[in-house]
Amino acid sequence: MKALPGGLLVIALNKSDKLLTYSVSDKQRNEISVGGLTHSIAILDRNTVVVMLRDYDVVSIAIVDIRQRQVIQHVDVRLYLPSYSYIPMFYTDDQLYISSHSGITVTDMSGTKDREIDLGFKPTDMCYDTKAARIYCIDYSEKKLICIDRDGNTIFTFTDTGLTNAKRLTIDNEGYVLILCRISYGGNFEIHRVSPDGKSGEVIITGKLNESERIPSSSICIHEESDEVVIGINETVYTYKKK
């Protein structure tokens, strides 16, 4: 799930060949067929997204015009990617940064690989701070948030005992990193906020899942117009005011 600059939510439906767009303000929703099973979304501009599609080992991307609700272009991507239902990626400067087995693969928009950023782990999720030109990655096994530059040089590493089961992350309007974490007991979840310099962190939101949502697909983003935190859990979208 991503929030476009105008506030529209774009959601990749799990195990589906469709995107769902949803307006938080007027509750309108529309579906867009993209021609393959969706795995992740990256924002190109306020009206266009890139969607990763996958059918077994065949990977492609669809460039989708959200306003016209149609695919502009399909591009084959010849990469050996992890066999997960969600493969994080983001777009900047005419390149895609895609989570790989041990780091990040960088491609151009034709699907041609440009380079590899070796991290020694597969990012569970990652996002890009355009203003600071920084990449934030979750190292799930080591319970860490790692901040790097676009060459893979480490800027800081943030660790906290509360980052157990860290699933998804995003950046808020002030440059803080928000991390969605599952708590193993009681079906609860927390949102941790980490400062842009990596020196401090705090829990700003706690929530409880329904019984049917204990093993969820999840996502998180910031709705820029309202500055609300938007969390997707399975088939439900929740909005929270930040503390």
N, C-alpha and C positions, 0 to 999 in steps of 0.2 A: 504494500500500500504506500502511495506517495501523495502528497498534497501539492498541487500545482500552485504557482505564484498567485493566481486569481482566487484560490481557496477551494477549487474543486478537488475532491478525492478521487484518485484512480486506483482501483483495486484489482490485482491479479487473482482470479478465482482459482482455488486449489483444484487440481485435476480437471481443468476445464480449458476450452479453447476460446474463452471470452474474457474481456476486461469489463469491469463494472465502474461506471462513473457515478459519483454521488455528491450532491450539493448539500452541505451542512445547513445552509441558510433556508433554502426552500424545499428541501427533502426530495428533490427530483433525482431520478436515477435513470441511467441508460446502459445498455449492454453493447459491446463492440466485439464482433468476431475477428479473431486475429490469425486463424489458420493453423493453430498448433497448441499444444499444452503449455500454459504459461508457467514460468518459473521465477521471474523477477522483473522489476521495472526500473528504468532510469529516466530521469527528466532531461529532455533536450532544451526545451524552452516552455513558455507559458501555455502553449497549445499542442506540444508534441512530446511523445515519450518513445523510448525504446523498450521493447518487450523481448525477453529471452524465451525462446520456444524450444521444446525438447521432445523428441520421440525416440525413446531408447538412447542410442548413442549418436543420433543425428541432432545437431544443434544448429539453430538459426536465430536470427533476430528479426523482428518486425518493427518498422518505424511507423508509428500510428499518429495520425492527425486527430486529436481528441475533439476538436470543434466540428470537423466534418464526419467524425465517427467512422473512419475507414483507414485501412492500411495503405501507406504510401509506397512502401518498398519492403521486400523480403531479401535478406542477405544470409548466405550460408557462412557459418563460422566453423572452421576446421580446428577445433581445439579438443584436447582430452581433459574433460572437466569431471569433478566429483559427481557421483551418482546420487545427489541429494535432491529433495523436492524444491529446495530454495537455494539459489546460487546468487549471492550478493553481487551487485555491480553498480557503478555510477559513471556518469559522462562528464567530461570536461575537455575543453580545447580540442574538439573533433576526435577524441579518443574515448574508448570504453575501458574501464578498469574492472576486471572480472576476477572474482575469487577462484583460486585454483587449489591444487592438492597441497602445495607448500608455500603459498603466497598469493601474488596477484599477477594475472596476465593482462598486458596492455595491448589492445588492438586498435587499428583505425576503423573507420565506419564501413569499410569494405569487407571487414572480417579478417584482414591480414594481421598476423601477430607482429607487433613491434618489438616487445621486450618482455622479460620476466622480472618481477621484483620478488626476490627470495626472502621469505620471512621465517621459514622453518616450521610453519604451521598453516592450517587452512583457516582463514578468517570465517568465523561463524556468521558474522555480519560486519559490514563496514559502511562508512559514509564519508563524504568529502566536505570540508569547510572551504567554500569558495573564497571568502574574504581572507582567511589566514593561509590558504594553500596547504592545508594539512589533511592527511588521511587518518581516520580513526578506525581501529579494528578490534574485534573481540577475539581473544585467545581463550576459547571455552575451557580447554583442559587445564590451563594454568591459572584460570580465574583472573585474567588481566584485561585491562584496556590499554592498547598500545597506540601511540600517536607517532606517525612517521611523515616525512616529506615525500614528494612524488618520485624521489630516487630510492626510497626505501630506508633512508637514514632515520634512526630512532630519535625522536624529540623528547618523549617521556614515556614512562610506563606507570600505570596506576593500578595498584592492587588493593583489595578490600575483601574481608571475609564475606561480606554481603553479596559479592559478585558471583557466588555460586549459582549455577544455572542461568548465567547471563545469555539472553536469547537475541535481542534486537537492540539497535541504537539509532539515534538521530541527533541533530544539532538544533538547539532552540535559537530564537532571534537574538540572543545575547552572546552566542558562541559557546554556551555550556553544552556538554554532551549528556544526553539522557539515555539511560540504559534500562531496558525492560528485563527484569529477572524473575524467574519462577522460584517460589519457595517450596521445598519438597514436602512440607507438612501442611495439611489443611486446605490445599488448593489455592493458596494466596499468591499474590505477585506484588512486586515493588518496582518503583521507578527511582533509580539512583541518578542524581545530578552531579557531574564531575566538572570542576572548574576548568577553564580553557588552558591553564598552565599545569593541570594535573596534580596540583598540590592539595586539593581538598575535595571531599565528596559528601553527599548527604542523601537521605531518602526523602523524597518530596511527595510521593503518592504511594498509598497502599490500597490493595483491592482484593476481593475474594471472588473466585470463579465458581460457577455452578458445577454441580456434580458431573454433568456431561462435558464440561470443558476442562477437565483435569489434565488432559494430554493434548494441548491445543496447537494449532497453527497460529502464529502470532506475527504482529507487525506494529510499528510505532512511527508516528510522524508528528510534525508541528503544523497546525492550521495557522498560517501567518497572520491572517486578518484578525482573528479573535485571540491569537497567542495561546490557544488551548492545545493540550496534549491529546492526540487521537490514537487510540489503541484498538487494533483489530484482534479479536480472539475467536477463532473458528468463524462462525457466521454472524458474529455480533461486533459492532463498532461502538466503542465507548469514548466519550470526551470528558476531559478533566481540566479544571482550572489549576494552574500551577500555584503552589504556596508562595 
